[in-house]
Amino acid sequence: MQHVCISGRVDAARCQELLSVLELPAQTVHLDLEQVTFVDHHAIDTIRQIDQQLSHRNQRLELRHVPDAVRLALEITTRRYA
């Protein structure tokens, strides 16, 4: 298990930083979002992409300490794409 924390605004400029979790060899990656204050659609798409790629490699992404505003953005976009 690998624990990764990210903070502040997570937008297009920080997506490459998010993608770096794909290089981790851990079976489960915990992405701690407690200190995140904003996510845009680029970040949400990147989180979804990370989840899919890890799943294809029999790894798992777990989001931890997700702020309410971030959780709402993820839920809204998930419904939109479902």
N, CA, C and O atoms as a GROMACS GRO file, in nm:
protein
  328
    1MET      N    1   0.084  -0.117   0.000
    1MET     CA    2   0.000   0.000   0.000
    1MET      C    3   0.089   0.124   0.000
    1MET      O    4   0.189   0.131   0.071
    2GLN      N    5   0.051   0.220  -0.080
    2GLN     CA    6   0.125   0.346  -0.089
    2GLN      C    7   0.028   0.459  -0.060
    2GLN      O    8  -0.084   0.460  -0.110
    3HIS      N    9   0.071   0.556   0.022
    3HIS     CA   10  -0.012   0.669   0.059
    3HIS      C   11   0.044   0.795  -0.007
    3HIS      O   12   0.161   0.828   0.012
    4VAL      N   13  -0.040   0.865  -0.084
    4VAL     CA   14   0.001   0.986  -0.154
    4VAL      C   15  -0.093   1.099  -0.114
    4VAL      O   16  -0.215   1.084  -0.120
    5CYS      N   17  -0.036   1.212  -0.072
    5CYS     CA   18  -0.116   1.329  -0.035
    5CYS      C   19  -0.100   1.437  -0.142
    5CYS      O   20   0.009   1.458  -0.195
    6ILE      N   21  -0.209   1.503  -0.171
    6ILE     CA   22  -0.206   1.615  -0.264
    6ILE      C   23  -0.285   1.728  -0.199
    6ILE      O   24  -0.379   1.702  -0.125
    7SER      N   25  -0.246   1.853  -0.227
    7SER     CA   26  -0.312   1.964  -0.160
    7SER      C   27  -0.330   2.082  -0.256
    7SER      O   28  -0.272   2.086  -0.364
    8GLY      N   29  -0.413   2.176  -0.213
    8GLY     CA   30  -0.436   2.299  -0.289
    8GLY      C   31  -0.527   2.277  -0.408
    8GLY      O   32  -0.614   2.190  -0.408
    9ARG      N   33  -0.504   2.358  -0.510
    9ARG     CA   34  -0.583   2.351  -0.633
    9ARG      C   35  -0.527   2.239  -0.722
    9ARG      O   36  -0.407   2.230  -0.745
   10VAL      N   37  -0.616   2.155  -0.770
   10VAL     CA   38  -0.574   2.047  -0.860
   10VAL      C   39  -0.646   2.071  -0.992
   10VAL      O   40  -0.766   2.047  -1.005
   11ASP      N   41  -0.569   2.119  -1.089
   11ASP     CA   42  -0.625   2.153  -1.219
   11ASP      C   43  -0.534   2.098  -1.328
   11ASP      O   44  -0.448   2.014  -1.300
   12ALA      N   45  -0.553   2.142  -1.450
   12ALA     CA   46  -0.477   2.089  -1.563
   12ALA      C   47  -0.326   2.097  -1.541
   12ALA      O   48  -0.252   2.008  -1.584
   13ALA      N   49  -0.281   2.202  -1.475
   13ALA     CA   50  -0.138   2.220  -1.453
   13ALA      C   51  -0.079   2.114  -1.360
   13ALA      O   52   0.042   2.093  -1.360
   14ARG      N   53  -0.162   2.047  -1.282
   14ARG     CA   54  -0.113   1.949  -1.185
   14ARG      C   55  -0.146   1.805  -1.222
   14ARG      O   56  -0.116   1.714  -1.145
   15CYS      N   57  -0.206   1.784  -1.336
   15CYS     CA   58  -0.245   1.648  -1.375
   15CYS      C   59  -0.125   1.555  -1.390
   15CYS      O   60  -0.134   1.437  -1.356
   16GLN      N   61  -0.015   1.606  -1.439
   16GLN     CA   62   0.104   1.522  -1.453
   16GLN      C   63   0.151   1.473  -1.317
   16GLN      O   64   0.196   1.359  -1.302
   17GLU      N   65   0.141   1.559  -1.217
   17GLU     CA   66   0.175   1.520  -1.080
   17GLU      C   67   0.085   1.405  -1.034
   17GLU      O   68   0.132   1.310  -0.972
   18LEU      N   69  -0.044   1.415  -1.063
   18LEU     CA   70  -0.137   1.308  -1.028
   18LEU      C   71  -0.100   1.178  -1.098
   18LEU      O   72  -0.102   1.071  -1.037
   19LEU      N   73  -0.066   1.187  -1.225
   19LEU     CA   74  -0.034   1.067  -1.303
   19LEU      C   75   0.089   0.993  -1.250
   19LEU      O   76   0.108   0.876  -1.281
   20SER      N   77   0.171   1.061  -1.172
   20SER     CA   78   0.290   0.995  -1.118
   20SER      C   79   0.255   0.877  -1.027
   20SER      O   80   0.339   0.790  -1.005
   21VAL      N   81   0.133   0.872  -0.975
   21VAL     CA   82   0.096   0.758  -0.890
   21VAL      C   83   0.091   0.628  -0.971
   21VAL      O   84   0.097   0.520  -0.914
   22LEU      N   85   0.081   0.639  -1.103
   22LEU     CA   86   0.081   0.519  -1.187
   22LEU      C   87   0.216   0.447  -1.184
   22LEU      O   88   0.224   0.330  -1.220
   23GLU      N   89   0.320   0.516  -1.141
   23GLU     CA   90   0.453   0.457  -1.135
   23GLU      C   91   0.476   0.379  -1.006
   23GLU      O   92   0.577   0.310  -0.991
   24LEU      N   93   0.382   0.389  -0.912
   24LEU     CA   94   0.399   0.321  -0.784
   24LEU      C   95   0.370   0.172  -0.799
   24LEU      O   96   0.274   0.134  -0.865
   25PRO      N   97   0.453   0.088  -0.738
   25PRO     CA   98   0.435  -0.056  -0.752
   25PRO      C   99   0.333  -0.116  -0.654
   25PRO      O  100   0.307  -0.236  -0.658
   26ALA      N  101   0.276  -0.035  -0.568
   26ALA     CA  102   0.187  -0.086  -0.463
   26ALA      C  103   0.060  -0.147  -0.520
   26ALA      O  104   0.010  -0.104  -0.624
   27GLN      N  105   0.008  -0.247  -0.451
   27GLN     CA  106  -0.118  -0.309  -0.489
   27GLN      C  107  -0.234  -0.210  -0.474
   27GLN      O  108  -0.325  -0.207  -0.556
   28THR      N  109  -0.228  -0.129  -0.367
   28THR     CA  110  -0.331  -0.028  -0.341
   28THR      C  111  -0.264   0.107  -0.323
   28THR      O  112  -0.167   0.120  -0.250
   29VAL      N  113  -0.318   0.207  -0.391
   29VAL     CA  114  -0.269   0.344  -0.377
   29VAL      C  115  -0.379   0.425  -0.308
   29VAL      O  116  -0.491   0.435  -0.358
   30HIS      N  117  -0.345   0.482  -0.193
   30HIS     CA  118  -0.437   0.571  -0.123
   30HIS      C  119  -0.402   0.714  -0.164
   30HIS      O  120  -0.291   0.761  -0.140
   31LEU      N  121  -0.498   0.781  -0.226
   31LEU     CA  122  -0.479   0.920  -0.266
   31LEU      C  123  -0.556   1.006  -0.167
   31LEU      O  124  -0.678   1.010  -0.168
   32ASP      N  125  -0.482   1.076  -0.081
   32ASP     CA  126  -0.540   1.157   0.026
   32ASP      C  127  -0.567   1.297  -0.028
   32ASP      O  128  -0.475   1.369  -0.068
   33LEU      N  129  -0.694   1.335  -0.029
   33LEU     CA  130  -0.736   1.463  -0.086
   33LEU      C  131  -0.780   1.563   0.021
   33LEU      O  132  -0.842   1.664  -0.011
   34GLU      N  133  -0.747   1.537   0.146
   34GLU     CA  134  -0.796   1.619   0.256
   34GLU      C  135  -0.763   1.767   0.239
   34GLU      O  136  -0.843   1.853   0.275
   35GLN      N  137  -0.646   1.798   0.187
   35GLN     CA  138  -0.602   1.937   0.175
   35GLN      C  139  -0.632   1.998   0.037
   35GLN      O  140  -0.586   2.109   0.008
   36VAL      N  141  -0.709   1.928  -0.045
   36VAL     CA  142  -0.745   1.980  -0.177
   36VAL      C  143  -0.857   2.083  -0.161
   36VAL      O  144  -0.956   2.058  -0.093
   37THR      N  145  -0.839   2.198  -0.225
   37THR     CA  146  -0.938   2.305  -0.215
   37THR      C  147  -1.020   2.322  -0.343
   37THR      O  148  -1.125   2.388  -0.341
   38PHE      N  149  -0.974   2.264  -0.454
   38PHE     CA  150  -1.041   2.282  -0.582
   38PHE      C  151  -0.997   2.172  -0.677
   38PHE      O  152  -0.880   2.136  -0.680
   39VAL      N  153  -1.091   2.119  -0.755
   39VAL     CA  154  -1.058   2.030  -0.867
   39VAL      C  155  -1.135   2.077  -0.989
   39VAL      O  156  -1.251   2.117  -0.979
   40ASP      N  157  -1.071   2.071  -1.105
   40ASP     CA  158  -1.142   2.102  -1.229
   40ASP      C  159  -1.166   1.972  -1.306
   40ASP      O  160  -1.127   1.864  -1.260
   41HIS      N  161  -1.228   1.984  -1.421
   41HIS     CA  162  -1.262   1.862  -1.497
   41HIS      C  163  -1.138   1.786  -1.543
   41HIS      O  164  -1.144   1.664  -1.560
   42HIS      N  165  -1.027   1.855  -1.562
   42HIS     CA  166  -0.903   1.787  -1.600
   42HIS      C  167  -0.859   1.693  -1.487
   42HIS      O  168  -0.820   1.579  -1.512
   43ALA      N  169  -0.864   1.742  -1.365
   43ALA     CA  170  -0.825   1.660  -1.250
   43ALA      C  171  -0.919   1.542  -1.231
   43ALA      O  172  -0.874   1.430  -1.204
   44ILE      N  173  -1.047   1.566  -1.247
   44ILE     CA  174  -1.145   1.458  -1.232
   44ILE      C  175  -1.123   1.351  -1.339
   44ILE      O  176  -1.125   1.232  -1.309
   45ASP      N  177  -1.101   1.394  -1.462
   45ASP     CA  178  -1.074   1.298  -1.570
   45ASP      C  179  -0.945   1.220  -1.544
   45ASP      O  180  -0.937   1.101  -1.573
   46THR      N  181  -0.845   1.288  -1.488
   46THR     CA  182  -0.718   1.222  -1.458
   46THR      C  183  -0.736   1.120  -1.347
   46THR      O  184  -0.680   1.010  -1.355
   47ILE      N  185  -0.811   1.153  -1.244
   47ILE     CA  186  -0.838   1.057  -1.136
   47ILE      C  187  -0.910   0.935  -1.192
   47ILE      O  188  -0.878   0.822  -1.156
   48ARG      N  189  -1.005   0.958  -1.279
   48ARG     CA  190  -1.078   0.847  -1.342
   48ARG      C  191  -0.982   0.761  -1.426
   48ARG      O  192  -0.989   0.638  -1.423
   49GLN      N  193  -0.894   0.826  -1.500
   49GLN     CA  194  -0.795   0.756  -1.583
   49GLN      C  195  -0.701   0.672  -1.496
   49GLN      O  196  -0.671   0.557  -1.529
   50ILE      N  197  -0.656   0.729  -1.386
   50ILE     CA  198  -0.568   0.656  -1.294
   50ILE      C  199  -0.638   0.532  -1.241
   50ILE      O  200  -0.581   0.424  -1.238
   51ASP      N  201  -0.762   0.550  -1.199
   51ASP     CA  202  -0.840   0.438  -1.146
   51ASP      C  203  -0.852   0.326  -1.249
   51ASP      O  204  -0.834   0.209  -1.216
   52GLN      N  205  -0.882   0.362  -1.373
   52GLN     CA  206  -0.898   0.261  -1.479
   52GLN      C  207  -0.766   0.190  -1.508
   52GLN      O  208  -0.763   0.068  -1.523
   53GLN      N  209  -0.658   0.266  -1.518
   53GLN     CA  210  -0.529   0.205  -1.550
   53GLN      C  211  -0.480   0.113  -1.438
   53GLN      O  212  -0.428   0.005  -1.465
   54LEU      N  213  -0.498   0.157  -1.314
   54LEU     CA  214  -0.458   0.071  -1.203
   54LEU      C  215  -0.542  -0.056  -1.201
   54LEU      O  216  -0.491  -0.165  -1.175
   55SER      N  217  -0.670  -0.042  -1.227
   55SER     CA  218  -0.760  -0.157  -1.230
   55SER      C  219  -0.717  -0.259  -1.335
   55SER      O  220  -0.722  -0.380  -1.310
   56HIS      N  221  -0.676  -0.212  -1.451
   56HIS     CA  222  -0.630  -0.302  -1.557
   56HIS      C  223  -0.503  -0.378  -1.516
   56HIS      O  224  -0.475  -0.485  -1.570
   57ARG      N  225  -0.429  -0.322  -1.422
   57ARG     CA  226  -0.306  -0.388  -1.374
   57ARG      C  227  -0.330  -0.461  -1.242
   57ARG      O  228  -0.235  -0.497  -1.172
   58ASN      N  229  -0.456  -0.482  -1.210
   58ASN     CA  230  -0.493  -0.548  -1.084
   58ASN      C  231  -0.443  -0.473  -0.961
   58ASN      O  232  -0.410  -0.533  -0.859
   59GLN      N  233  -0.439  -0.342  -0.973
   59GLN     CA  234  -0.408  -0.255  -0.861
   59GLN      C  235  -0.536  -0.177  -0.830
   59GLN      O  236  -0.633  -0.183  -0.905
   60ARG      N  237  -0.533  -0.103  -0.720
   60ARG     CA  238  -0.654  -0.032  -0.680
   60ARG      C  239  -0.621   0.108  -0.633
   60ARG      O  240  -0.520   0.130  -0.566
   61LEU      N  241  -0.707   0.203  -0.668
   61LEU     CA  242  -0.699   0.340  -0.620
   61LEU      C  243  -0.808   0.360  -0.517
   61LEU      O  244  -0.925   0.328  -0.541
   62GLU      N  245  -0.770   0.413  -0.401
   62GLU     CA  246  -0.868   0.449  -0.299
   62GLU      C  247  -0.851   0.596  -0.267
   62GLU      O  248  -0.742   0.642  -0.232
   63LEU      N  249  -0.960   0.670  -0.278
   63LEU     CA  250  -0.958   0.812  -0.242
   63LEU      C  251  -0.986   0.823  -0.093
   63LEU      O  252  -1.079   0.761  -0.042
   64ARG      N  253  -0.905   0.902  -0.025
   64ARG     CA  254  -0.918   0.918   0.120
   64ARG      C  255  -0.942   1.064   0.156
   64ARG      O  256  -0.892   1.155   0.089
   65HIS      N  257  -1.018   1.084   0.262
   65HIS     CA  258  -1.041   1.218   0.318
   65HIS      C  259  -1.083   1.318   0.210
   65HIS      O  260  -1.026   1.426   0.199
   66VAL      N  261  -1.182   1.282   0.133
   66VAL     CA  262  -1.227   1.366   0.021
   66VAL      C  263  -1.316   1.478   0.075
   66VAL      O  264  -1.420   1.450   0.135
   67PRO      N  265  -1.278   1.605   0.054
   67PRO     CA  266  -1.362   1.717   0.098
   67PRO      C  267  -1.499   1.712   0.029
   67PRO      O  268  -1.511   1.661  -0.083
   68ASP      N  269  -1.600   1.764   0.095
   68ASP     CA  270  -1.736   1.759   0.042
   68ASP      C  271  -1.747   1.817  -0.099
   68ASP      O  272  -1.813   1.759  -0.185
   69ALA      N  273  -1.684   1.932  -0.123
   69ALA     CA  274  -1.693   1.996  -0.255
   69ALA      C  275  -1.630   1.908  -0.363
   69ALA      O  276  -1.682   1.899  -0.474
   70VAL      N  277  -1.520   1.844  -0.330
   70VAL     CA  278  -1.453   1.756  -0.426
   70VAL      C  279  -1.538   1.631  -0.448
   70VAL      O  280  -1.552   1.585  -0.562
   71ARG      N  281  -1.594   1.576  -0.340
   71ARG     CA  282  -1.680   1.459  -0.352
   71ARG      C  283  -1.800   1.490  -0.442
   71ARG      O  284  -1.838   1.408  -0.526
   72LEU      N  285  -1.860   1.606  -0.424
   72LEU     CA  286  -1.974   1.646  -0.506
   72LEU      C  287  -1.935   1.655  -0.653
   72LEU      O  288  -2.008   1.607  -0.740
   73ALA      N  289  -1.820   1.716  -0.682
   73ALA     CA  290  -1.774   1.727  -0.821
   73ALA      C  291  -1.753   1.589  -0.881
   73ALA      O  292  -1.789   1.566  -0.996
   74LEU      N  293  -1.695   1.498  -0.805
   74LEU     CA  294  -1.673   1.361  -0.854
   74LEU      C  295  -1.806   1.290  -0.878
   74LEU      O  296  -1.822   1.220  -0.978
   75GLU      N  297  -1.900   1.307  -0.786
   75GLU     CA  298  -2.030   1.241  -0.801
   75GLU      C  299  -2.107   1.295  -0.921
   75GLU      O  300  -2.166   1.218  -0.996
   76ILE      N  301  -2.105   1.426  -0.940
   76ILE     CA  302  -2.177   1.486  -1.052
   76ILE      C  303  -2.120   1.438  -1.184
   76ILE      O  304  -2.195   1.400  -1.274
   77THR      N  305  -1.989   1.438  -1.197
   77THR     CA  306  -1.930   1.397  -1.324
   77THR      C  307  -1.943   1.247  -1.346
   77THR      O  308  -1.955   1.203  -1.460
   78THR      N  309  -1.942   1.170  -1.240
   78THR     CA  310  -1.961   1.026  -1.255
   78THR      C  311  -2.100   0.997  -1.308
   78THR      O  312  -2.118   0.912  -1.395
   79ARG      N  313  -2.199   1.067  -1.257
   79ARG     CA  314  -2.336   1.050  -1.307
   79ARG      C  315  -2.346   1.092  -1.453
   79ARG      O  316  -2.415   1.028  -1.532
   80ARG      N  317  -2.276   1.198  -1.487
   80ARG     CA  318  -2.281   1.248  -1.624
   80ARG      C  319  -2.224   1.147  -1.722
   80ARG      O  320  -2.274   1.133  -1.833
   81TYR      N  321  -2.120   1.076  -1.681
   81TYR     CA  322  -2.054   0.982  -1.771
   81TYR      C  323  -2.109   0.841  -1.761
   81TYR      O  324  -2.077   0.756  -1.844
   82ALA      N  325  -2.192   0.816  -1.662
   82ALA     CA  326  -2.242   0.680  -1.642
   82ALA      C  327  -2.341   0.640  -1.750
   82ALA      O  328  -2.393   0.529  -1.748
   0.00000   0.00000   0.00000
